[in-house]
Amino acid sequence: MAQNLNQIDIGQSGGAYLNDTGAFTPPTGKVITAIYVAAANTTFNTLTPANSDGLHYPGTSVVATAVGNGLNAEAISTENWPVGLWIYGRFSAVTLTDGAVFMYFSEE
């Protein structure tokens, strides 16, 4: 079920806060579609794309292919991300090395 970004921004499908290094997975039937970096120097250990619908999304484990993300697509690096940054996509899991994020969900 597709949702527009206005619904994601105000949390119509729920959300969560993460500020530790434990692996986070969204509730059953949902994927993470927007991530807001809430602490300076946030670093992702893993940002797992939810590629189950036949499309390919950015993440820390992207493999570039002509029919996936494109021939020169690169994985999201594990560098520090600044506070205030929004990341949009479809993610099935998030693990932080440090920092904090707010995550907003959509239906799978």
Phi and psi in degrees as GROMACS dihedral restraints (atoms count N, CA, C in turn):
[ dihedral_restraints ]
;  ai    aj    ak    al  type     phi  dphi    fc
    3     4     5     6     1   -79.5    20    10
    4     5     6     7     1   145.7    20    10
    6     7     8     9     1  -130.0    20    10
    7     8     9    10     1   151.5    20    10
    9    10    11    12     1   -86.2    20    10
   10    11    12    13     1   162.7    20    10
   12    13    14    15     1   -64.5    20    10
   13    14    15    16     1   -26.8    20    10
   15    16    17    18     1   -61.6    20    10
   16    17    18    19     1   -38.5    20    10
   18    19    20    21     1   -69.4    20    10
   19    20    21    22     1   -37.0    20    10
   21    22    23    24     1   -65.3    20    10
   22    23    24    25     1   -44.6    20    10
   24    25    26    27     1   -58.1    20    10
   25    26    27    28     1   -34.5    20    10
   27    28    29    30     1  -100.3    20    10
   28    29    30    31     1     9.2    20    10
   30    31    32    33     1    76.2    20    10
   31    32    33    34     1    31.6    20    10
   33    34    35    36     1   -59.5    20    10
   34    35    36    37     1   -27.3    20    10
   36    37    38    39     1  -106.6    20    10
   37    38    39    40     1    12.1    20    10
   39    40    41    42     1    95.8    20    10
   40    41    42    43     1   174.7    20    10
   42    43    44    45     1  -169.9    20    10
   43    44    45    46     1   178.0    20    10
   45    46    47    48     1  -153.2    20    10
   46    47    48    49     1   158.9    20    10
   48    49    50    51     1  -112.8    20    10
   49    50    51    52     1   136.9    20    10
   51    52    53    54     1  -131.9    20    10
   52    53    54    55     1   127.3    20    10
   54    55    56    57     1  -140.8    20    10
   55    56    57    58     1    26.0    20    10
   57    58    59    60     1  -136.0    20    10
   58    59    60    61     1  -175.5    20    10
   60    61    62    63     1   -98.2    20    10
   61    62    63    64     1    10.4    20    10
   63    64    65    66     1   -73.3    20    10
   64    65    66    67     1   148.2    20    10
   66    67    68    69     1   -70.3    20    10
   67    68    69    70     1   129.9    20    10
   69    70    71    72     1  -109.7    20    10
   70    71    72    73     1   132.5    20    10
   72    73    74    75     1  -125.0    20    10
   73    74    75    76     1   142.0    20    10
   75    76    77    78     1   -70.4    20    10
   76    77    78    79     1   166.4    20    10
   78    79    80    81     1   -59.9    20    10
   79    80    81    82     1   158.5    20    10
   81    82    83    84     1   -54.3    20    10
   82    83    84    85     1   132.7    20    10
   84    85    86    87     1    84.5    20    10
   85    86    87    88     1     4.3    20    10
   87    88    89    90     1  -127.1    20    10
   88    89    90    91     1   158.0    20    10
   90    91    92    93     1  -129.7    20    10
   91    92    93    94     1   157.2    20    10
   93    94    95    96     1   -81.9    20    10
   94    95    96    97     1   125.0    20    10
   96    97    98    99     1  -117.4    20    10
   97    98    99   100     1   -12.8    20    10
   99   100   101   102     1  -146.4    20    10
  100   101   102   103     1   135.4    20    10
  102   103   104   105     1  -127.2    20    10
  103   104   105   106     1   128.9    20    10
  105   106   107   108     1  -110.4    20    10
  106   107   108   109     1   121.5    20    10
  108   109   110   111     1   -76.5    20    10
  109   110   111   112     1   116.6    20    10
  111   112   113   114     1  -102.7    20    10
  112   113   114   115     1   -10.6    20    10
  114   115   116   117     1  -132.4    20    10
  115   116   117   118     1   141.7    20    10
  117   118   119   120     1   -59.0    20    10
  118   119   120   121     1   145.6    20    10
  120   121   122   123     1    62.0    20    10
  121   122   123   124     1    37.0    20    10
  123   124   125   126     1   -70.8    20    10
  124   125   126   127     1   136.3    20    10
  126   127   128   129     1  -127.5    20    10
  127   128   129   130     1   131.1    20    10
  129   130   131   132     1   -90.9    20    10
  130   131   132   133     1   129.5    20    10
  132   133   134   135     1   -81.1    20    10
  133   134   135   136     1   -47.7    20    10
  135   136   137   138     1  -137.8    20    10
  136   137   138   139     1   142.7    20    10
  138   139   140   141     1  -137.2    20    10
  139   140   141   142     1    95.0    20    10
  141   142   143   144     1   -87.6    20    10
  142   143   144   145     1   118.2    20    10
  144   145   146   147     1   -70.3    20    10
  145   146   147   148     1   143.4    20    10
  147   148   149   150     1   -94.6    20    10
  148   149   150   151     1    92.1    20    10
  150   151   152   153     1   -98.4    20    10
  151   152   153   154     1    20.3    20    10
  153   154   155   156     1   -72.5    20    10
  154   155   156   157     1   -14.3    20    10
  156   157   158   159     1   -95.4    20    10
  157   158   159   160     1    12.6    20    10
  159   160   161   162     1    90.7    20    10
  160   161   162   163     1   -11.3    20    10
  162   163   164   165     1   -96.9    20    10
  163   164   165   166     1   162.3    20    10
  165   166   167   168     1  -118.9    20    10
  166   167   168   169     1   133.3    20    10
  168   169   170   171     1  -118.4    20    10
  169   170   171   172     1   160.4    20    10
  171   172   173   174     1   -66.8    20    10
  172   173   174   175     1   155.6    20    10
  174   175   176   177     1  -178.6    20    10
  175   176   177   178     1  -176.9    20    10
  177   178   179   180     1   -82.3    20    10
  178   179   180   181     1    -4.6    20    10
  180   181   182   183     1  -126.1    20    10
  181   182   183   184     1    35.4    20    10
  183   184   185   186     1   -75.9    20    10
  184   185   186   187     1   135.7    20    10
  186   187   188   189     1  -113.6    20    10
  187   188   189   190     1   122.0    20    10
  189   190   191   192     1   -73.6    20    10
  190   191   192   193     1   126.4    20    10
  192   193   194   195     1  -141.7    20    10
  193   194   195   196     1   156.4    20    10
  195   196   197   198     1   -63.1    20    10
  196   197   198   199     1   -32.2    20    10
  198   199   200   201     1   -99.1    20    10
  199   200   201   202     1    -1.1    20    10
  201   202   203   204     1  -102.8    20    10
  202   203   204   205     1  -105.2    20    10
  204   205   206   207     1   -89.2    20    10
  205   206   207   208     1    -8.4    20    10
  207   208   209   210     1   112.4    20    10
  208   209   210   211     1   161.2    20    10
  210   211   212   213     1   -68.7    20    10
  211   212   213   214     1   -24.6    20    10
  213   214   215   216     1  -115.8    20    10
  214   215   216   217     1    20.6    20    10
  216   217   218   219     1   -65.8    20    10
  217   218   219   220     1   141.6    20    10
  219   220   221   222     1  -121.9    20    10
  220   221   222   223     1   154.6    20    10
  222   223   224   225     1   -70.6    20    10
  223   224   225   226     1   149.9    20    10
  225   226   227   228     1   -67.8    20    10
  226   227   228   229     1   127.1    20    10
  228   229   230   231     1   -76.0    20    10
  229   230   231   232     1   168.6    20    10
  231   232   233   234     1   -94.2    20    10
  232   233   234   235     1    26.8    20    10
  234   235   236   237     1   -71.8    20    10
  235   236   237   238     1   169.4    20    10
  237   238   239   240     1   -74.1    20    10
  238   239   240   241     1   135.0    20    10
  240   241   242   243     1  -108.5    20    10
  241   242   243   244     1   141.9    20    10
  243   244   245   246     1   -78.6    20    10
  244   245   246   247     1   152.1    20    10
  246   247   248   249     1   -61.2    20    10
  247   248   249   250     1   143.0    20    10
  249   250   251   252     1    93.5    20    10
  250   251   252   253     1    -6.5    20    10
  252   253   254   255     1   -77.5    20    10
  253   254   255   256     1   135.8    20    10
  255   256   257   258     1  -104.2    20    10
  256   257   258   259     1   137.2    20    10
  258   259   260   261     1  -122.2    20    10
  259   260   261   262     1   124.2    20    10
  261   262   263   264     1  -111.5    20    10
  262   263   264   265     1   146.5    20    10
  264   265   266   267     1   167.1    20    10
  265   266   267   268     1  -152.8    20    10
  267   268   269   270     1  -137.2    20    10
  268   269   270   271     1   113.3    20    10
  270   271   272   273     1  -123.7    20    10
  271   272   273   274     1   140.5    20    10
  273   274   275   276     1  -102.2    20    10
  274   275   276   277     1   -10.7    20    10
  276   277   278   279     1  -162.8    20    10
  277   278   279   280     1   149.7    20    10
  279   280   281   282     1  -139.1    20    10
  280   281   282   283     1   135.0    20    10
  282   283   284   285     1  -133.6    20    10
  283   284   285   286     1   129.2    20    10
  285   286   287   288     1   -96.3    20    10
  286   287   288   289     1   148.1    20    10
  288   289   290   291     1   -87.4    20    10
  289   290   291   292     1   -38.4    20    10
  291   292   293   294     1  -162.3    20    10
  292   293   294   295     1   169.8    20    10
  294   295   296   297     1    97.5    20    10
  295   296   297   298     1  -159.9    20    10
  297   298   299   300     1  -156.0    20    10
  298   299   300   301     1   146.4    20    10
  300   301   302   303     1  -142.3    20    10
  301   302   303   304     1   152.2    20    10
  303   304   305   306     1  -102.6    20    10
  304   305   306   307     1   136.0    20    10
  306   307   308   309     1  -121.5    20    10
  307   308   309   310     1   138.9    20    10
  309   310   311   312     1  -120.0    20    10
  310   311   312   313     1   141.8    20    10
  312   313   314   315     1  -104.6    20    10
  313   314   315   316     1   158.4    20    10
  315   316   317   318     1  -135.1    20    10
  316   317   318   319     1   165.0    20    10
  318   319   320   321     1   -68.5    20    10
  319   320   321   322     1   149.5    20    10
